[in-house]
């Protein structure tokens, strides 16, 4: 049994912070700041990868630390965006409220213990090859942005994920070999984080996403992981597919912007 406690939150948010740092590999002006038990990451002023995560899970966050996080983003022309666990320092939420931060998004954090998990056949899923970074980025981007043409900035989100140290990127393909979806995973200390799940709209509702989940769990079991985690929008199709695959919600993370 997995208990939704502070120890679990530290493990999950610590992996999220490691992923965030890893996304700075290719951006020429990328930077990160380790602070207050988490980190703030900059990967471009308008990039969805620019945010703070894991803050406040290892003790009280001070006014000076929050000032430093804000200065980190504002110096680089970016809004201050924080992903906050409900198990973080309660005083941090009070400070953010006093500074006029607003909630912009909720994400459910799910986990699945991997002991006894069986290998599942995934005939439509394969690992992306080293020279398929742009194909993977385009495929995932089409699913996320719901459009056939992507800007350089939108493509760079996927390229940053592909360049993460230790990133495992997967493509879901049709019988004819057309790339129809994609996803990624990263492993830290026996925990596999599943993220960047995306299926192109006209290929949805055919079970491809569940195969992408299963393929990454197969790899995690092969590498000796004991726990898997993913984050989804509440009530989304992605959440339902994760729950069908044995995941359960352990808490809801909120995104605050100021």
Phi and psi in degrees as GROMACS dihedral restraints (atoms count N, CA, C in turn):
[ dihedral_restraints ]
;  ai    aj    ak    al  type     phi  dphi    fc
    3     4     5     6     1  -105.7    20    10
    4     5     6     7     1   125.9    20    10
    6     7     8     9     1   -99.2    20    10
    7     8     9    10     1   134.6    20    10
    9    10    11    12     1   -82.5    20    10
   10    11    12    13     1    78.8    20    10
   12    13    14    15     1  -122.5    20    10
   13    14    15    16     1  -175.9    20    10
   15    16    17    18     1   -63.0    20    10
   16    17    18    19     1   -38.7    20    10
   18    19    20    21     1   -60.9    20    10
   19    20    21    22     1   -42.8    20    10
   21    22    23    24     1   -65.5    20    10
   22    23    24    25     1   -44.0    20    10
   24    25    26    27     1   -60.1    20    10
   25    26    27    28     1   -41.2    20    10
   27    28    29    30     1   -61.7    20    10
   28    29    30    31     1   -39.8    20    10
   30    31    32    33     1   -67.0    20    10
   31    32    33    34     1   -46.4    20    10
   33    34    35    36     1   -68.3    20    10
   34    35    36    37     1   -46.7    20    10
   36    37    38    39     1   -71.7    20    10
   37    38    39    40     1   -28.3    20    10
   39    40    41    42     1   -63.8    20    10
   40    41    42    43     1   -39.4    20    10
   42    43    44    45     1   -66.9    20    10
   43    44    45    46     1   -38.8    20    10
   45    46    47    48     1   -61.3    20    10
   46    47    48    49     1   -40.0    20    10
   48    49    50    51     1   -65.1    20    10
   49    50    51    52     1   -40.0    20    10
   51    52    53    54     1   -62.9    20    10
   52    53    54    55     1   -41.5    20    10
   54    55    56    57     1   -61.6    20    10
   55    56    57    58     1   -42.4    20    10
   57    58    59    60     1   -61.7    20    10
   58    59    60    61     1   -44.9    20    10
   60    61    62    63     1   -61.2    20    10
   61    62    63    64     1   -40.1    20    10
   63    64    65    66     1   -63.0    20    10
   64    65    66    67     1   -25.7    20    10
   66    67    68    69     1   -76.0    20    10
   67    68    69    70     1     0.4    20    10
   69    70    71    72     1   -90.5    20    10
   70    71    72    73     1     5.3    20    10
   72    73    74    75     1   -64.4    20    10
   73    74    75    76     1   -33.8    20    10
   75    76    77    78     1  -112.9    20    10
   76    77    78    79     1   -13.6    20    10
   78    79    80    81     1   -77.9    20    10
   79    80    81    82     1   125.3    20    10
   81    82    83    84     1   -63.5    20    10
   82    83    84    85     1   -25.2    20    10
   84    85    86    87     1  -110.1    20    10
   85    86    87    88     1    14.1    20    10
   87    88    89    90     1   -66.5    20    10
   88    89    90    91     1   151.0    20    10
   90    91    92    93     1  -157.1    20    10
   91    92    93    94     1   158.8    20    10
   93    94    95    96     1  -143.0    20    10
   94    95    96    97     1   158.2    20    10
   96    97    98    99     1  -131.9    20    10
   97    98    99   100     1   115.9    20    10
   99   100   101   102     1   -83.6    20    10
  100   101   102   103     1   121.3    20    10
  102   103   104   105     1  -159.8    20    10
  103   104   105   106     1   144.9    20    10
  105   106   107   108     1    53.9    20    10
  106   107   108   109     1    35.9    20    10
  108   109   110   111     1    83.5    20    10
  109   110   111   112     1    -4.8    20    10
  111   112   113   114     1  -133.1    20    10
  112   113   114   115     1  -148.7    20    10
  114   115   116   117     1  -152.8    20    10
  115   116   117   118     1   155.5    20    10
  117   118   119   120     1  -112.4    20    10
  118   119   120   121     1   135.4    20    10
  120   121   122   123     1  -128.3    20    10
  121   122   123   124     1   135.0    20    10
  123   124   125   126     1  -117.9    20    10
  124   125   126   127     1   124.2    20    10
  126   127   128   129     1  -133.5    20    10
  127   128   129   130     1    35.5    20    10
  129   130   131   132     1   118.1    20    10
  130   131   132   133     1   142.9    20    10
  132   133   134   135     1   -61.9    20    10
  133   134   135   136     1   -32.5    20    10
  135   136   137   138     1  -108.7    20    10
  136   137   138   139     1     9.1    20    10
  138   139   140   141     1   -78.7    20    10
  139   140   141   142     1   136.7    20    10
  141   142   143   144     1   -66.7    20    10
  142   143   144   145     1   -10.9    20    10
  144   145   146   147     1   -83.1    20    10
  145   146   147   148     1    -9.6    20    10
  147   148   149   150     1   -85.5    20    10
  148   149   150   151     1   108.4    20    10
  150   151   152   153     1  -168.5    20    10
  151   152   153   154     1   171.5    20    10
  153   154   155   156     1  -111.0    20    10
  154   155   156   157     1   144.3    20    10
  156   157   158   159     1  -147.6    20    10
  157   158   159   160     1   148.0    20    10
  159   160   161   162     1    80.5    20    10
  160   161   162   163     1     4.5    20    10
  162   163   164   165     1   -75.1    20    10
  163   164   165   166     1   139.8    20    10
  165   166   167   168     1    88.2    20    10
  166   167   168   169     1    11.2    20    10
  168   169   170   171     1   -98.4    20    10
  169   170   171   172     1     0.2    20    10
  171   172   173   174     1  -126.6    20    10
  172   173   174   175     1    30.2    20    10
  174   175   176   177     1   128.1    20    10
  175   176   177   178     1  -177.3    20    10
  177   178   179   180     1   -68.0    20    10
  178   179   180   181     1   138.1    20    10
  180   181   182   183     1   -93.8    20    10
  181   182   183   184     1   128.4    20    10
  183   184   185   186     1   -90.1    20    10
  184   185   186   187     1   162.1    20    10
  186   187   188   189     1   -58.3    20    10
  187   188   189   190     1   -39.5    20    10
  189   190   191   192     1   -63.8    20    10
  190   191   192   193     1   -39.4    20    10
  192   193   194   195     1   -66.6    20    10
  193   194   195   196     1   -42.4    20    10
  195   196   197   198     1   -65.7    20    10
  196   197   198   199     1   -37.7    20    10
  198   199   200   201     1   -58.8    20    10
  199   200   201   202     1   -40.2    20    10
  201   202   203   204     1   -68.0    20    10
  202   203   204   205     1   -38.8    20    10
  204   205   206   207     1   -62.9    20    10
  205   206   207   208     1   -46.4    20    10
  207   208   209   210     1   -61.8    20    10
  208   209   210   211     1   -42.7    20    10
  210   211   212   213     1   -64.7    20    10
  211   212   213   214     1   -36.0    20    10
  213   214   215   216     1   -57.4    20    10
  214   215   216   217     1   -47.4    20    10
  216   217   218   219     1   -77.0    20    10
  217   218   219   220     1   -45.8    20    10
  219   220   221   222     1   -67.9    20    10
  220   221   222   223     1   -32.0    20    10
  222   223   224   225     1   -60.2    20    10
  223   224   225   226     1   -30.1    20    10
  225   226   227   228     1   -98.3    20    10
  226   227   228   229     1     8.8    20    10
  228   229   230   231     1    77.3    20    10
  229   230   231   232     1    20.8    20    10
  231   232   233   234     1  -110.8    20    10
  232   233   234   235     1   150.3    20    10
  234   235   236   237     1   -67.4    20    10
  235   236   237   238     1   155.2    20    10
  237   238   239   240     1   -88.7    20    10
  238   239   240   241     1   115.9    20    10
  240   241   242   243     1  -125.1    20    10
  241   242   243   244     1   124.2    20    10
  243   244   245   246     1  -122.9    20    10
  244   245   246   247     1   129.7    20    10
  246   247   248   249     1   -94.1    20    10
  247   248   249   250     1   118.1    20    10
  249   250   251   252     1  -118.1    20    10
  250   251   252   253     1   126.3    20    10
  252   253   254   255     1   -78.2    20    10
  253   254   255   256     1   146.2    20    10
  255   256   257   258     1   -68.4    20    10
  256   257   258   259     1   -10.3    20    10
  258   259   260   261     1   -95.8    20    10
  259   260   261   262     1     5.9    20    10
  261   262   263   264     1   -72.9    20    10
  262   263   264   265     1   168.6    20    10
  264   265   266   267     1   -49.3    20    10
  265   266   267   268     1   117.5    20    10
  267   268   269   270     1   -58.9    20    10
  268   269   270   271     1   -29.2    20    10
  270   271   272   273     1   -65.5    20    10
  271   272   273   274     1   -25.3    20    10
  273   274   275   276     1   -64.7    20    10
  274   275   276   277     1   -42.2    20    10
  276   277   278   279     1   -63.0    20    10
  277   278   279   280     1   -37.6    20    10
  279   280   281   282     1   -63.0    20    10
  280   281   282   283     1   -46.2    20    10
  282   283   284   285     1   -61.8    20    10
  283   284   285   286     1   -42.1    20    10
  285   286   287   288     1   -64.3    20    10
  286   287   288   289     1   -38.7    20    10
  288   289   290   291     1   -63.3    20    10
  289   290   291   292     1   -42.0    20    10
  291   292   293   294     1   -65.6    20    10
  292   293   294   295     1   -25.4    20    10
  294   295   296   297     1   -94.1    20    10
  295   296   297   298     1     6.7    20    10
  297   298   299   300     1    84.1    20    10
  298   299   300   301     1    17.7    20    10
  300   301   302   303     1   -68.2    20    10
  301   302   303   304     1   150.3    20    10
  303   304   305   306     1  -126.8    20    10
  304   305   306   307     1   149.1    20    10
  306   307   308   309     1   -78.7    20    10
  307   308   309   310     1   128.8    20    10
  309   310   311   312     1  -115.4    20    10
  310   311   312   313     1   -16.6    20    10
  312   313   314   315     1  -161.8    20    10
  313   314   315   316     1   150.6    20    10
  315   316   317   318     1  -117.1    20    10
  316   317   318   319     1   142.7    20    10
  318   319   320   321     1  -135.6    20    10
  319   320   321   322     1   128.7    20    10
  321   322   323   324     1   -81.9    20    10
  322   323   324   325     1   131.6    20    10
  324   325   326   327     1   -99.3    20    10
  325   326   327   328     1   123.3    20    10
  327   328   329   330     1  -116.4    20    10
  328   329   330   331     1   153.0    20    10
  330   331   332   333     1  -137.4    20    10
  331   332   333   334     1   160.2    20    10
  333   334   335   336     1  -145.9    20    10
  334   335   336   337     1   119.9    20    10
  336   337   338   339     1   -65.9    20    10
  337   338   339   340     1   141.2    20    10
  339   340   341   342     1  -102.5    20    10
  340   341   342   343     1    -2.6    20    10
  342   343   344   345     1   -60.2    20    10
  343   344   345   346     1   127.7    20    10
  345   346   347   348     1    80.1    20    10
  346   347   348   349     1     1.4    20    10
  348   349   350   351     1   -67.7    20    10
  349   350   351   352     1   131.9    20    10
  351   352   353   354     1   -89.0    20    10
  352   353   354   355     1   151.0    20    10
  354   355   356   357     1   -69.3    20    10
  355   356   357   358     1   135.7    20    10
  357   358   359   360     1  -116.5    20    10
  358   359   360   361     1   135.3    20    10
  360   361   362   363     1   -68.8    20    10
  361   362   363   364     1   134.6    20    10
  363   364   365   366     1  -133.6    20    10
  364   365   366   367     1    72.5    20    10
  366   367   368   369     1   -65.7    20    10
  367   368   369   370     1   -20.7    20    10
  369   370   371   372     1   -96.9    20    10
  370   371   372   373     1     5.7    20    10
  372   373   374   375     1  -121.0    20    10
  373   374   375   376     1   137.7    20    10
  375   376   377   378     1  -142.6    20    10
  376   377   378   379     1   160.2    20    10
  378   379   380   381     1   -70.6    20    10
  379   380   381   382     1   138.2    20    10
  381   382   383   384     1   -69.1    20    10
  382   383   384   385     1   139.0    20    10
  384   385   386   387     1   -77.2    20    10
  385   386   387   388     1   159.3    20    10
  387   388   389   390     1   -56.7    20    10
  388   389   390   391     1   -29.6    20    10
  390   391   392   393     1   -94.4    20    10
  391   392   393   394     1    13.6    20    10
  393   394   395   396     1  -107.9    20    10
  394   395   396   397     1    24.5    20    10
  396   397   398   399     1   -58.5    20    10
  397   398   399   400     1   -44.4    20    10
  399   400   401   402     1   -70.7    20    10
  400   401   402   403     1   -36.6    20    10
  402   403   404   405     1   -63.3    20    10
  403   404   405   406     1   -44.8    20    10
  405   406   407   408     1   -63.5    20    10
  406   407   408   409     1   -45.7    20    10
  408   409   410   411     1   -62.3    20    10
  409   410   411   412     1   -40.9    20    10
  411   412   413   414     1   -67.6    20    10
  412   413   414   415     1   -42.3    20    10
  414   415   416   417     1   -64.5    20    10
  415   416   417   418     1   -49.6    20    10
  417   418   419   420     1   -65.1    20    10
  418   419   420   421     1   -40.7    20    10
  420   421   422   423     1   -63.0    20    10
  421   422   423   424     1   -38.2    20    10
  423   424   425   426     1   -62.6    20    10
  424   425   426   427     1   -38.2    20    10
  426   427   428   429     1   -68.7    20    10
  427   428   429   430     1   -40.1    20    10
  429   430   431   432     1   -72.8    20    10
  430   431   432   433     1   -47.7    20    10
  432   433   434   435     1   -92.3    20    10
  433   434   435   436     1    -5.5    20    10
  435   436   437   438     1    56.7    20    10
  436   437   438   439     1    43.8    20    10
  438   439   440   441     1  -151.0    20    10
  439   440   441   442     1   155.5    20    10
  441   442   443   444     1   -82.0    20    10
  442   443   444   445     1   -24.9    20    10
  444   445   446   447     1  -113.8    20    10
  445   446   447   448     1   134.9    20    10
  447   448   449   450     1  -116.2    20    10
  448   449   450   451     1   145.1    20    10
  450   451   452   453     1   -76.0    20    10
  451   452   453   454     1   167.2    20    10
  453   454   455   456     1   -60.3    20    10
  454   455   456   457     1   -40.3    20    10
  456   457   458   459     1   -63.2    20    10
  457   458   459   460     1   -39.9    20    10
  459   460   461   462     1   -68.1    20    10
  460   461   462   463     1   -40.0    20    10
  462   463   464   465     1   -64.7    20    10
  463   464   465   466     1   -34.9    20    10
  465   466   467   468     1   -66.5    20    10
  466   467   468   469     1   -24.3    20    10
  468   469   470   471     1   -61.8    20    10
  469   470   471   472     1   -48.1    20    10
  471   472   473   474     1   -66.7    20    10
  472   473   474   475     1   -40.2    20    10
  474   475   476   477     1   -62.1    20    10
  475   476   477   478     1   -37.5    20    10
  477   478   479   480     1   -64.4    20    10
  478   479   480   481     1   -38.6    20    10
  480   481   482   483     1   -66.9    20    10
  481   482   483   484     1   -44.2    20    10
  483   484   485   486     1   -60.0    20    10
  484   485   486   487     1   -33.0    20    10
  486   487   488   489     1   -83.6    20    10
  487   488   489   490     1    -4.7    20    10
  489   490   491   492     1   -57.9    20    10
  490   491   492   493     1   133.2    20    10
  492   493   494   495     1   -58.9    20    10
  493   494   495   496     1   125.0    20    10
  495   496   497   498     1    82.7    20    10
  496   497   498   499     1     2.6    20    10
  498   499   500   501     1   -66.0    20    10
  499   500   501   502     1   138.6    20    10
  501   502   503   504     1  -113.7    20    10
  502   503   504   505     1   110.7    20    10
  504   505   506   507     1  -109.0    20    10
  505   506   507   508     1   137.7    20    10
  507   508   509   510     1  -126.4    20    10
  508   509   510   511     1   146.7    20    10
  510   511   512   513     1  -115.6    20    10
  511   512   513   514     1   137.8    20    10
  513   514   515   516     1  -101.6    20    10
  514   515   516   517     1   130.2    20    10
  516   517   518   519     1  -124.9    20    10
  517   518   519   520     1   156.1    20    10
  519   520   521   522     1   -81.2    20    10
  520   521   522   523     1   174.1    20    10
  522   523   524   525     1   -60.0    20    10
  523   524   525   526     1   -29.3    20    10
  525   526   527   528     1   -84.8    20    10
  526   527   528   529     1     0.3    20    10
  528   529   530   531     1    92.0    20    10
  529   530   531   532     1     4.3    20    10
  531   532   533   534     1   -75.1    20    10
  532   533   534   535     1   133.5    20    10
  534   535   536   537     1   -68.0    20    10
  535   536   537   538     1   122.2    20    10
  537   538   539   540     1  -117.4    20    10
  538   539   540   541     1   -13.9    20    10
  540   541   542   543     1  -170.6    20    10
  541   542   543   544     1   173.6    20    10
  543   544   545   546     1  -160.6    20    10
  544   545   546   547     1   168.0    20    10
  546   547   548   549     1  -166.8    20    10
  547   548   549   550     1   168.4    20    10
  549   550   551   552     1  -138.7    20    10
  550   551   552   553     1   165.4    20    10
  552   553   554   555     1  -150.2    20    10
  553   554   555   556     1   157.4    20    10
  555   556   557   558     1  -146.3    20    10
  556   557   558   559     1   145.9    20    10
  558   559   560   561     1  -119.8    20    10
  559   560   561   562     1   129.0    20    10
  561   562   563   564     1  -138.4    20    10
  562   563   564   565     1   116.8    20    10
  564   565   566   567     1    54.7    20    10
  565   566   567   568     1    43.5    20    10
  567   568   569   570     1    83.0    20    10
  568   569   570   571     1     0.9    20    10
  570   571   572   573     1  -109.9    20    10
  571   572   573   574     1   125.0    20    10
  573   574   575   576     1  -101.6    20    10
  574   575   576   577     1   128.3    20    10
  576   577   578   579     1  -101.3    20    10
  577   578   579   580     1   124.8    20    10
  579   580   581   582     1  -103.6    20    10
  580   581   582   583     1   127.4    20    10
  582   583   584   585     1  -155.3    20    10
  583   584   585   586     1   176.2    20    10
  585   586   587   588     1    60.2    20    10
  586   587   588   589     1    31.6    20    10
  588   589   590   591     1   -70.2    20    10
  589   590   591   592     1   131.2    20    10
  591   592   593   594     1  -158.7    20    10
  592   593   594   595     1   135.9    20    10
  594   595   596   597     1  -129.5    20    10
  595   596   597   598     1   132.7    20    10
  597   598   599   600     1   -61.0    20    10
  598   599   600   601     1   139.1    20    10
  600   601   602   603     1   -52.6    20    10
  601   602   603   604     1   -44.4    20    10
  603   604   605   606     1   -78.8    20    10
  604   605   606   607     1     1.3    20    10
  606   607   608   609     1  -108.7    20    10
  607   608   609   610     1     8.0    20    10
  609   610   611   612     1   -80.1    20    10
  610   611   612   613     1   167.0    20    10
  612   613   614   615     1    63.2    20    10
  613   614   615   616     1    32.4    20    10
  615   616   617   618     1  -129.1    20    10
  616   617   618   619     1    15.9    20    10
  618   619   620   621     1    83.7    20    10
  619   620   621   622     1     4.9    20    10
  621   622   623   624     1   -67.3    20    10
  622   623   624   625     1   -39.7    20    10
  624   625   626   627     1   -61.4    20    10
  625   626   627   628     1   -40.2    20    10
  627   628   629   630     1   -65.6    20    10
  628   629   630   631     1   -32.5    20    10
  630   631   632   633     1   -68.0    20    10
  631   632   633   634     1   -38.5    20    10
  633   634   635   636     1   -62.7    20    10
  634   635   636   637     1   -39.3    20    10
  636   637   638   639     1   -63.2    20    10
  637   638   639   640     1   -48.7    20    10
  639   640   641   642     1   -62.8    20    10
  640   641   642   643     1   -39.2    20    10
  642   643   644   645     1   -62.2    20    10
  643   644   645   646     1   -40.3    20    10
  645   646   647   648     1   -71.9    20    10
  646   647   648   649     1   -35.1    20    10
  648   649   650   651     1   -67.3    20    10
  649   650   651   652     1   -36.1    20    10
  651   652   653   654     1   -57.5    20    10
  652   653   654   655     1   -46.7    20    10
  654   655   656   657     1   -65.0    20    10
  655   656   657   658     1   -40.4    20    10
  657   658   659   660     1   -62.2    20    10
  658   659   660   661     1   -42.6    20    10
  660   661   662   663     1   -63.9    20    10
  661   662   663   664     1   -41.0    20    10
  663   664   665   666     1   -62.7    20    10
  664   665   666   667     1   -29.3    20    10
  666   667   668   669     1   -94.8    20    10
  667   668   669   670     1     9.3    20    10
  669   670   671   672     1    81.4    20    10
  670   671   672   673     1    20.0    20    10
  672   673   674   675     1   -70.4    20    10
  673   674   675   676     1   147.3    20    10
  675   676   677   678     1  -105.2    20    10
  676   677   678   679     1   -13.2    20    10
  678   679   680   681     1  -148.9    20    10
  679   680   681   682     1   143.2    20    10
  681   682   683   684     1  -121.4    20    10
  682   683   684   685     1   149.2    20    10
  684   685   686   687     1  -140.5    20    10
  685   686   687   688     1   153.2    20    10
  687   688   689   690     1  -152.3    20    10
  688   689   690   691     1   160.0    20    10
  690   691   692   693     1  -126.1    20    10
  691   692   693   694     1   136.9    20    10
  693   694   695   696     1  -139.4    20    10
  694   695   696   697     1   159.8    20    10
  696   697   698   699     1   -67.9    20    10
  697   698   699   700     1   137.6    20    10
  699   700   701   702     1   -57.5    20    10
  700   701   702   703     1   133.0    20    10
  702   703   704   705     1    73.6    20    10
  703   704   705   706     1     8.7    20    10
  705   706   707   708     1   -80.2    20    10
  706   707   708   709     1   166.8    20    10
  708   709   710   711     1   -60.5    20    10
  709   710   711   712     1   -35.6    20    10
  711   712   713   714     1   -62.2    20    10
  712   713   714   715     1   -43.3    20    10
  714   715   716   717     1   -61.5    20    10
  715   716   717   718     1   -42.7    20    10
  717   718   719   720     1   -61.6    20    10
  718   719   720   721     1   -40.6    20    10
  720   721   722   723     1   -66.4    20    10
  721   722   723   724     1   -37.8    20    10
  723   724   725   726     1   -66.5    20    10
  724   725   726   727     1   -41.1    20    10
  726   727   728   729     1   -65.7    20    10
  727   728   729   730     1   -37.8    20    10
  729   730   731   732     1   -63.0    20    10
  730   731   732   733     1   -25.9    20    10
  732   733   734   735     1   -90.4    20    10
  733   734   735   736     1     8.2    20    10
  735   736   737   738     1    98.2    20    10
  736   737   738   739     1     6.8    20    10
  738   739   740   741     1   -83.9    20    10
  739   740   741   742     1   152.7    20    10
  741   742   743   744     1  -130.6    20    10
  742   743   744   745     1   148.3    20    10
  744   745   746   747     1   -74.8    20    10
  745   746   747   748     1   129.9    20    10
  747   748   749   750     1  -109.1    20    10
  748   749   750   751     1   -26.5    20    10
  750   751   752   753     1  -169.3    20    10
  751   752   753   754     1   169.9    20    10
  753   754   755   756     1  -112.6    20    10
  754   755   756   757     1   123.8    20    10
  756   757   758   759     1   -90.9    20    10
  757   758   759   760     1   141.2    20    10
  759   760   761   762     1  -113.8    20    10
  760   761   762   763     1   147.6    20    10
  762   763   764   765     1  -106.9    20    10
  763   764   765   766     1   126.4    20    10
  765   766   767   768     1  -119.2    20    10
  766   767   768   769     1   138.4    20    10
  768   769   770   771     1  -125.4    20    10
  769   770   771   772     1   136.7    20    10
